[in-house]
């Protein structure tokens, strides 16, 4: 919060939103669009046609490599902890997935469970869902967080990009980092 004098001598309060890991939202969205472009080159992704489905982080996510779960991290059933497959000691991991929801079903409910050591930006279909400020918050990976994402999803193609950050630099044994995410989607009967 910054106090700035006004013309009449009264002070005005200006609130500034935090940058995620020093990364402006514009850059995070550029990374998102670059990832979506790569997905387009790779193909359509998986089709979600069943009434209920869970999609957890694993090696089917673009740029994701499964890593061992640190004992301090919450167990995420149906998902693995992953990090950037190109360099496991990198301080940033960008992992993503694409899936399509049947045009013949409505989305009744959808949630995302996220556990990240240390913080993340999550973008779903071009809209930021999570935009953490730089921090080392054990609750982010010790208990994890759940988000209602129903309004972010749509019938047809969906893209989810997670940009995960490790506090204090590179990922090492003494400075662990990892991200696990699980999407749970419930659809209607065929229309």
DODREN-588985 format. One record per atom (N, C-alpha, C): x, y, z; residue in one letter. Coordinates in steps of 0.2 Angstrom, whole numbers, padded with zeros to 4 digits, always signed. Example, Ala and Ser with C-alpha at 12.3 -4.5 7.8 and 13.67 -1.06 7.14 Angstrom:
<zazas>
+0066-0028+0039a/+0062-0022+0039a/+0066-0016+0039a/+0064-0011+0035s/+0068-0005+0036s/+0064+0000+0039s/
</zazas>
This chain:
<zazas>
+0004-0006+0000x/+0000+0000+0000x/+0004+0006+0000x/+0003+0011-0004x/+0007+0017-0005x/+0002+0023-0004x/+0005+0028+0000x/+0001+0034+0001x/+0004+0039-0003x/+0000+0043-0007x/+0002+0048-0012x/-0002+0054-0011x/+0001+0060-0010x/-0002+0066-0009x/-0007+0068-0015x/-0013+0071-0014x/-0017+0073-0019x/-0016+0080-0020x/-0019+0083-0025x/-0019+0090-0026x/-0021+0095-0020x/-0027+0093-0017x/-0030+0096-0011x/-0026+0095-0005x/-0020+0091-0005x/-0017+0090+0001x/-0019+0084+0005x/-0024+0081+0003x/-0026+0074+0006x/-0023+0069+0003x/-0022+0063+0007x/-0018+0058+0004x/-0023+0053+0001x/-0021+0049-0004x/-0024+0044-0008x/-0021+0037-0007x/-0024+0032-0006x/-0021+0026-0005x/-0022+0022-0012x/-0016+0019-0014x/-0016+0016-0020x/-0014+0008-0018x/-0018+0004-0020x/-0016-0003-0019x/-0013-0006-0026x/-0008-0010-0025x/-0005-0014-0030x/-0006-0021-0029x/-0008-0025-0035x/-0008-0032-0034x/-0001-0035-0035x/+0000-0040-0031x/+0007-0043-0031x/+0008-0047-0038x/+0015-0047-0040x/+0017-0050-0046x/+0018-0058-0043x/+0016-0062-0048x/+0018-0069-0046x/+0025-0071-0048x/+0029-0072-0043x/+0036-0074-0043x/+0040-0068-0047x/+0038-0062-0047x/+0041-0057-0050x/+0039-0057-0058x/+0034-0061-0059x/+0032-0062-0066x/+0025-0058-0067x/+0025-0053-0072x/+0019-0050-0073x/+0014-0055-0076x/+0007-0053-0075x/+0002-0057-0078x/+0003-0058-0086x/+0005-0052-0089x/+0005-0053-0096x/+0010-0058-0098x/+0016-0059-0095x/+0021-0064-0096x/+0018-0071-0095x/+0014-0072-0089x/+0011-0078-0088x/+0006-0080-0093x/+0002-0075-0096x/-0002-0077-0101x/+0001-0078-0108x/+0007-0075-0109x/+0011-0077-0115x/+0014-0084-0114x/+0016-0086-0109x/+0018-0093-0108x/+0012-0098-0109x/+0006-0096-0106x/+0000-0100-0107x/-0001-0101-0115x/-0001-0095-0119x/-0002-0096-0126x/+0003-0100-0130x/+0009-0099-0128x/+0014-0103-0131x/+0013-0110-0130x/+0011-0112-0123x/+0010-0119-0122x/+0004-0122-0126x/-0002-0118-0127x/-0007-0120-0130x/-0005-0121-0138x/-0001-0117-0140x/+0001-0118-0147x/+0005-0124-0148x/+0009-0126-0143x/+0012-0133-0143x/+0007-0139-0143x/+0002-0138-0139x/-0003-0143-0138x/-0006-0144-0145x/-0007-0138-0149x/-0011-0138-0155x/-0006-0142-0160x/+0000-0142-0159x/+0005-0146-0164x/+0005-0153-0162x/+0004-0155-0156x/+0004-0162-0153x/-0003-0165-0155x/-0008-0162-0155x/-0015-0165-0156x/-0020-0163-0151x/-0026-0166-0151x/-0031-0164-0147x/-0031-0166-0140x/-0027-0170-0138x/-0027-0172-0131x/-0032-0178-0129x/-0034-0179-0123x/-0039-0184-0122x/-0046-0182-0122x/-0050-0186-0123x/-0057-0185-0124x/-0061-0187-0117x/-0065-0183-0114x/-0068-0184-0108x/-0075-0185-0110x/-0077-0192-0110x/-0084-0194-0112x/-0088-0197-0107x/-0085-0200-0102x/-0088-0203-0096x/-0092-0197-0092x/-0096-0200-0087x/-0100-0195-0083x/-0095-0192-0078x/-0090-0196-0075x/-0086-0194-0070x/-0079-0195-0072x/-0074-0191-0071x/-0067-0192-0073x/-0063-0188-0068x/-0057-0191-0067x/-0051-0188-0063x/-0045-0187-0068x/-0042-0182-0068x/-0036-0181-0072x/-0031-0178-0067x/-0026-0182-0066x/-0021-0181-0061x/-0014-0180-0065x/-0010-0176-0062x/-0003-0174-0065x/+0001-0181-0065x/+0004-0182-0071x/+0008-0188-0072x/+0012-0186-0079x/+0015-0191-0082x/+0019-0190-0087x/+0015-0189-0094x/+0009-0190-0094x/+0005-0188-0099x/+0004-0180-0100x/+0005-0176-0095x/+0005-0169-0095x/+0012-0167-0098x/+0011-0162-0103x/+0017-0159-0107x/+0022-0156-0102x/+0028-0158-0103x/+0034-0156-0099x/+0034-0159-0092x/+0031-0164-0090x/+0030-0166-0084x/+0034-0173-0083x/+0038-0173-0077x/+0042-0179-0075x/+0040-0180-0068x/+0038-0187-0067x/+0036-0189-0060x/+0042-0188-0056x/+0041-0186-0050x/+0047-0185-0045x/+0044-0188-0038x/+0049-0190-0034x/+0047-0193-0027x/+0043-0188-0023x/+0038-0190-0019x/+0035-0186-0015x/+0039-0184-0009x/+0040-0178-0007x/+0043-0176-0001x/+0038-0178+0005x/+0041-0180+0011x/+0036-0182+0016x/+0032-0177+0019x/+0034-0170+0018x/+0030-0165+0020x/+0024-0163+0016x/+0024-0166+0010x/+0019-0164+0005x/+0013-0169+0006x/+0007-0167+0005x/+0001-0170+0006x/+0001-0176+0000x/-0002-0182+0002x/-0003-0187-0003x/-0009-0185-0007x/-0008-0185-0014x/-0014-0183-0018x/-0016-0189-0022x/-0021-0193-0020x/-0023-0199-0023x/-0025-0197-0031x/-0023-0201-0035x/-0025-0200-0042x/-0020-0195-0046x/-0015-0193-0042x/-0010-0188-0045x/-0003-0190-0043x/+0002-0188-0047x/+0009-0189-0045x/+0012-0182-0044x/+0017-0181-0040x/+0021-0175-0040x/+0025-0175-0046x/+0025-0169-0049x/+0029-0168-0055x/+0033-0162-0055x/+0038-0162-0060x/+0042-0155-0061x/+0044-0155-0068x/+0047-0150-0070x/+0049-0149-0077x/+0054-0154-0079x/+0052-0158-0084x/+0056-0164-0087x/+0062-0162-0090x/+0063-0156-0093x/+0069-0154-0096x/+0075-0153-0091x/+0073-0151-0085x/+0078-0149-0080x/+0075-0150-0073x/+0076-0155-0070x/+0073-0157-0063x/+0076-0152-0058x/+0081-0148-0059x/+0084-0144-0054x/+0082-0137-0056x/+0078-0136-0061x/+0076-0129-0063x/+0071-0126-0057x/+0071-0119-0056x/+0067-0116-0051x/+0060-0115-0053x/+0059-0116-0060x/+0052-0115-0062x/+0050-0122-0066x/+0044-0124-0066x/+0041-0129-0070x/+0035-0127-0073x/+0034-0128-0079x/+0028-0126-0083x/+0025-0133-0086x/+0020-0135-0083x/+0017-0142-0085x/+0010-0140-0087x/+0007-0144-0092x/+0001-0143-0095x/-0003-0149-0098x/-0009-0148-0098x/-0013-0154-0101x/-0019-0151-0105x/-0021-0155-0110x/-0027-0153-0114x/-0031-0159-0114x/-0038-0157-0114x/-0043-0162-0114x/-0049-0159-0117x/-0053-0164-0120x/-0060-0161-0123x/-0066-0164-0120x/-0071-0160-0118x/-0077-0163-0115x/-0082-0164-0120x/-0085-0169-0120x/-0090-0171-0125x/-0095-0165-0126x/-0097-0164-0132x/-0102-0158-0134x/-0109-0161-0132x/-0110-0167-0130x/-0116-0170-0129x/-0118-0170-0121x/-0113-0167-0117x/-0114-0167-0110x/-0113-0160-0107x/-0117-0159-0102x/-0116-0153-0098x/-0111-0154-0092x/-0108-0149-0090x/-0103-0149-0084x/-0107-0148-0078x/-0108-0153-0074x/-0112-0152-0068x/-0107-0149-0062x/-0101-0152-0062x/-0097-0150-0056x/-0090-0151-0059x/-0085-0147-0056x/-0078-0148-0058x/-0074-0144-0052x/-0069-0148-0050x/-0064-0145-0045x/-0057-0147-0047x/-0053-0143-0044x/-0045-0144-0045x/-0042-0144-0038x/-0039-0149-0037x/-0035-0149-0030x/-0028-0148-0032x/-0025-0143-0029x/-0018-0141-0030x/-0013-0142-0024x/-0008-0145-0025x/-0003-0145-0020x/+0004-0143-0023x/+0007-0137-0021x/+0013-0135-0024x/+0018-0132-0019x/+0024-0134-0020x/+0030-0132-0016x/+0034-0128-0020x/+0033-0122-0021x/+0031-0117-0016x/+0025-0113-0018x/+0024-0111-0024x/+0018-0107-0026x/+0017-0107-0033x/+0012-0105-0036x/+0010-0106-0043x/+0005-0101-0046x/+0005-0102-0053x/+0000-0098-0057x/-0003-0104-0061x/-0010-0104-0060x/-0014-0109-0064x/-0018-0105-0069x/-0018-0107-0075x/-0022-0103-0080x/-0026-0109-0084x/-0033-0108-0084x/-0037-0112-0087x/-0041-0109-0093x/-0040-0111-0099x/-0043-0108-0105x/-0042-0101-0105x/-0036-0099-0104x/-0034-0092-0104x/-0036-0087-0098x/-0039-0090-0093x/-0041-0086-0087x/-0037-0088-0081x/-0034-0084-0078x/-0030-0086-0072x/-0035-0088-0066x/-0033-0094-0064x/-0037-0096-0058x/-0033-0095-0052x/-0027-0096-0051x/-0022-0095-0046x/-0017-0091-0048x/-0016-0086-0044x/-0010-0081-0046x/-0007-0079-0039x/-0003-0084-0036x/+0001-0083-0030x/+0006-0078-0030x/+0007-0075-0025x/+0013-0070-0024x/+0019-0075-0022x/+0025-0073-0023x/+0031-0076-0020x/+0030-0078-0013x/+0031-0084-0011x/+0030-0086-0004x/+0032-0093-0002x/+0033-0094+0004x/+0035-0101+0006x/+0030-0103+0011x/+0024-0105+0009x/+0018-0106+0013x/+0017-0114+0014x/+0019-0117+0019x/+0018-0124+0020x/+0011-0127+0019x/+0006-0123+0020x/-0001-0125+0019x/-0002-0126+0011x/+0001-0123+0007x/+0001-0124+0000x/+0002-0131-0002x/+0007-0135+0002x/+0009-0142+0000x/+0008-0146+0006x/+0007-0144+0012x/+0006-0148+0017x/-0002-0151+0017x/-0006-0146+0016x/-0013-0148+0015x/-0016-0147+0008x/-0013-0143+0004x/-0016-0142-0002x/-0022-0137-0002x/-0024-0136-0008x/-0030-0131-0009x/-0035-0134-0014x/-0041-0133-0013x/-0046-0135-0018x/-0050-0129-0021x/-0051-0129-0028x/-0054-0124-0031x/-0060-0126-0035x/-0066-0123-0035x/-0071-0124-0040x/-0070-0121-0046x/-0069-0126-0051x/-0067-0123-0058x/-0073-0124-0063x/-0079-0126-0061x/-0084-0127-0066x/-0085-0121-0071x/-0085-0115-0069x/-0086-0109-0073x/-0080-0108-0078x/-0074-0111-0077x/-0068-0111-0081x/-0068-0116-0087x/-0072-0121-0086x/-0072-0126-0091x/-0077-0125-0096x/-0077-0128-0102x/-0082-0128-0107x/-0082-0135-0111x/-0088-0135-0114x/-0088-0141-0119x/-0083-0140-0124x/-0080-0146-0127x/-0075-0145-0132x/-0068-0145-0128x/-0064-0141-0132x/-0057-0141-0130x/-0055-0137-0124x/-0051-0140-0119x/-0049-0136-0113x/-0042-0137-0112x/-0039-0131-0110x/-0031-0131-0109x/-0030-0129-0102x/-0026-0132-0098x/-0024-0130-0091x/-0016-0130-0091x/-0014-0124-0089x/-0006-0123-0088x/-0005-0122-0081x/+0000-0125-0078x/+0002-0124-0071x/+0009-0121-0072x/+0011-0115-0069x/+0017-0113-0069x/+0019-0113-0061x/+0024-0117-0059x/+0025-0118-0052x/+0032-0115-0051x/+0033-0112-0045x/+0039-0109-0043x/+0042-0112-0037x/+0049-0113-0037x/+0052-0115-0031x/+0055-0109-0027x/+0054-0108-0021x/+0056-0102-0017x/+0064-0103-0016x/+0068-0098-0016x/+0075-0098-0015x/+0079-0102-0020x/+0077-0101-0026x/+0081-0104-0032x/+0080-0111-0034x/+0085-0114-0036x/+0084-0121-0040x/+0082-0126-0035x/+0079-0131-0038x/+0076-0137-0035x/+0082-0141-0033x/+0083-0143-0026x/+0088-0147-0024x/+0085-0152-0019x/+0090-0156-0016x/+0087-0160-0010x/+0086-0156-0004x/+0090-0151-0003x/+0089-0146+0003x/+0083-0141+0001x/+0082-0140-0005x/+0076-0135-0007x/+0072-0138-0012x/+0067-0143-0009x/+0063-0147-0013x/+0058-0143-0017x/+0055-0145-0022x/+0050-0142-0026x/+0046-0147-0030x/+0039-0146-0030x/+0035-0151-0034x/+0028-0148-0034x/+0024-0151-0039x/+0017-0149-0040x/+0013-0155-0041x/+0007-0156-0038x/+0003-0161-0040x/-0004-0158-0040x/-0008-0160-0046x/-0014-0157-0047x/-0019-0163-0049x/-0025-0162-0047x/-0030-0167-0049x/-0037-0163-0051x/-0039-0165-0057x/-0046-0162-0059x/-0051-0167-0058x/-0056-0165-0055x/-0062-0170-0054x/-0068-0167-0058x/-0070-0170-0063x/-0076-0167-0067x/-0082-0172-0067x/-0088-0169-0066x/-0094-0173-0066x/-0098-0170-0072x/-0100-0175-0076x/-0104-0172-0082x/-0111-0175-0082x/-0116-0172-0086x/-0123-0175-0086x/-0123-0181-0090x/-0129-0184-0090x/-0130-0189-0095x/-0130-0186-0102x/-0130-0191-0107x/-0130-0188-0114x/-0136-0184-0115x/-0135-0178-0119x/-0141-0174-0121x/-0144-0177-0127x/
</zazas>
